[in-house]
Amino acid sequence: MEEAVGLGAVTVLAVLEQAYFSLQVIYARRKYSVSPPTTSGPPEFERVFRAQANCSEYFPIFVTLLWISGVFFNQGLSSVCGLLYLYGRLRYFWGYSVSAKGRLAPLYFSSQILWVLIGFSSIGVLLMFSQVYLNVDLLQELGSALGLS
């Protein structure tokens, strides 16, 4: 279990961040008098609502990539990427809540982190797949080809 503690910690932080975003929608509903199930209202409310919805839409993608990357590639690097992603999403939420343009730089940043996690996940799964199903250690083969072993 100690091998997954970093991933677990980042996942708990991610859940808390999602809860924070949801609470912000509740506060915005009260502030701008937008009762459920209505999802439209003043632009200030709609930005908070969309920021929360967008973050929720990406949450399952993030958590899946975080764990696949951490289990099959490297827990430490994946956990750091996870923290960076959460920071980017927080900045995205705050930026979007103020103005639509305020979401762009943090959106691009967090998207880049997701691509890094996709890369780590793909490499890790490929290496493990080749080892388990093809009985080939690609890292050892690469090292031999480069004259490193």
N, C-alpha and C positions, 0 to 999 in steps of 0.2 A: 504494500500500500504506500510505502514511503516514496516509491517511484512515481506515484501519481499525485502527490500532495500539491505540487505547484499547479497542476491542471485543475485540481479540485478547488484550490483557493481562487484561481482566476474565474472559475465557473460560478462560485458563490458571489464574487464581486459582480459578475455579469448579471446575475439574477437580481442583486440589490440595485444595480443600475437600472434595470428594466422596471423595478418597483418604483424607483425615484421618478422615472419618466411617466409612469402611470399616475402617480400622485400629482405631478405637474399638470396633467390633463384635468384631473378632478379640481384642482385649484383654479385653473383657467375657466372651467365650466362655471364655477361659482362667481368668479370675478366678472365674467362677461355674460352671465345669465343665460347659458346654453344648457338646457336640460336634455338628458338622454331620452331617446336615442338620437336626437339631432346631432349631426356632425358638421353643420355649417353655422356660421355666425360671423362675428367681426374678424377681419384678417388676423388680428393678434391671436384669437382663439384658434383659428384654422391652422396657423403655423405651428402652434404647440401641438395640436392634435395630429397634424401630418408628421411632425418630427417624431412623435412617439410611435405612430403607426409604422413609419419607415424603419425605425430602430427595431421594432418588434418583428418586422418582415425579415430582417437580416439576422436576427438572433439565432434561429435554428441552423442557419448556414455557418455562422461563426462558431457555435458550440461544437458542431460536428467536425469542422476543420481543426479546431483547437485540439480535440481529443485524438483524432486520427493522426495529426501531425505529432502530437506528444507521445502517443503510444508507439508509432512506427518510425518516427524520425528522431526527435530529441525533445524531452520534456522541458528542459531549461530554455532553449530557444523558442519553443512554442509558447511557453508561459510568458516570456518577455514580449513576444508578438501579441499575445492575448492582452496584456496590460496596455500595450501601445494602441491596440484596436479600441479597447474600452475608453482610453483617453480621447481618441479621435471621435468616437461616437458621442461622448459627453460634450466635446467642443462643437460637434455637429448639432446636437440638440440645442445647446445654448445659442449658437449662431443662427439657426433656423428660427428659433423663438423670437429673435430680434428682427431678422429680415431674411427673405428668401435667398438673397445673395450670400448671407452669412454662413450658409450651410456648405458652400462649394468647396473651399479649401479643406475643411475637415472631412468632407465626403470623399474627396480624392485621396487624402491620406489614409483613411480607414479602408478604402477600396484597395489601395496598394498593399496594405497589411494582409487583407484577405487573399490577395494573389500570392503573397509570400507563403501564407499558410497552405494554399493550394499546391504550390511547388513543393514545400516540405512534405506534405501528405502524399503527393504523387511519388516522390523519390522514395520515401519510407515504405510505402506499399509495394512499389516495384522491387525494391531490394529484398523485402521479406517474401514476396511472391516468388521471386527467382530462387531464393534459398529453400523455401519449403516445397514448392511444386516442381522446380527444375533442377534442384540440387546443385545450384550454381551460386557461389558467393561473388556477386558482381563487384563488390569493393575489393576483394582479394584478386579477382581477375584483372581489374583495372590497375591495381597496384603492380601486379606482375607485368602487365603490358607496358607500364611506364617505368619498369625497372626499379620499383620502390621496395620490393620484397625479396 
